[in-house]
Amino acid sequence: MCEASVKEPETSIRINLSKASAKEVEESLKKDGVTVTKGTYLSCIRKISGYDTLDRLEAFKKGWIQVQDES
């Protein structure tokens, strides 16, 4: 429990593939200083961390991503 309480949480996001490719989204997020990892089950899901608020991310502003749990 102690380890989990100090670990930075990850946010699951869904990539809107009708607006941008997964590569474009990942590049945009990394440019904004975000850590990006692939989802477990779906190719359109990424887990992100290392950001303060979503509304500062270019990919969010453009409608390329939205928060959505992978389940």
C-alpha positions as CSV (number, residue, x, y, z in Angstrom):
1,M,0.0,0.0,0.0
2,C,2.9,2.4,0.8
3,E,4.5,1.7,-2.6
4,A,1.2,2.4,-4.4
5,S,0.6,5.6,-2.5
6,V,3.9,7.2,-3.7
7,K,3.7,6.0,-7.3
8,E,2.5,8.5,-9.8
9,P,-0.9,7.4,-11.1
10,E,-1.5,6.7,-14.8
11,T,-4.5,7.9,-16.7
12,S,-6.1,5.6,-19.4
13,I,-6.9,7.4,-22.6
14,R,-8.6,6.4,-25.9
15,I,-7.2,7.7,-29.1
16,N,-9.8,8.9,-31.6
17,L,-8.4,7.2,-34.6
18,S,-10.8,9.1,-36.9
19,K,-8.9,12.3,-36.1
20,A,-5.3,11.2,-35.7
21,S,-3.1,8.1,-35.8
22,A,-1.7,6.5,-32.7
23,K,1.8,7.6,-33.8
24,E,0.7,11.3,-34.1
25,V,-0.9,11.2,-30.7
26,E,2.1,9.6,-29.0
27,E,4.5,12.2,-30.6
28,S,2.3,15.0,-29.5
29,L,2.0,13.7,-26.0
30,K,5.8,13.2,-25.7
31,K,6.4,16.7,-27.1
32,D,4.3,17.9,-24.1
33,G,6.5,16.0,-21.7
34,V,4.0,13.1,-21.1
35,T,5.1,9.6,-20.4
36,V,3.1,7.2,-22.7
37,T,2.8,3.4,-22.5
38,K,0.6,1.1,-24.6
39,G,-2.7,-0.3,-23.2
40,T,-3.0,-3.9,-22.2
41,Y,-5.8,-5.1,-24.5
42,L,-6.8,-2.5,-27.1
43,S,-4.5,-0.8,-29.7
44,C,-6.3,2.5,-29.3
45,I,-5.6,2.8,-25.5
46,R,-2.6,4.4,-24.0
47,K,-1.7,5.1,-20.4
48,I,-0.2,8.5,-19.6
49,S,1.5,10.1,-16.7
50,G,3.8,13.0,-16.0
51,Y,1.4,15.9,-16.8
52,D,-0.5,18.3,-14.6
53,T,-3.8,18.8,-16.4
54,L,-5.3,17.4,-19.6
55,D,-6.4,20.8,-20.9
56,R,-2.8,21.8,-21.4
57,L,-2.1,18.8,-23.7
58,E,-2.3,19.6,-27.5
59,A,-3.7,16.2,-28.3
60,F,-6.6,16.8,-25.8
61,K,-7.3,20.3,-27.2
62,K,-7.5,18.9,-30.7
63,G,-9.9,16.1,-29.6
64,W,-7.5,13.4,-30.4
65,I,-7.8,11.8,-27.0
66,Q,-10.3,11.3,-24.2
67,V,-10.1,9.7,-20.8
68,Q,-11.6,6.2,-20.9
69,D,-10.8,3.2,-18.8
70,E,-9.6,0.2,-20.9
71,S,-12.2,-2.1,-19.4
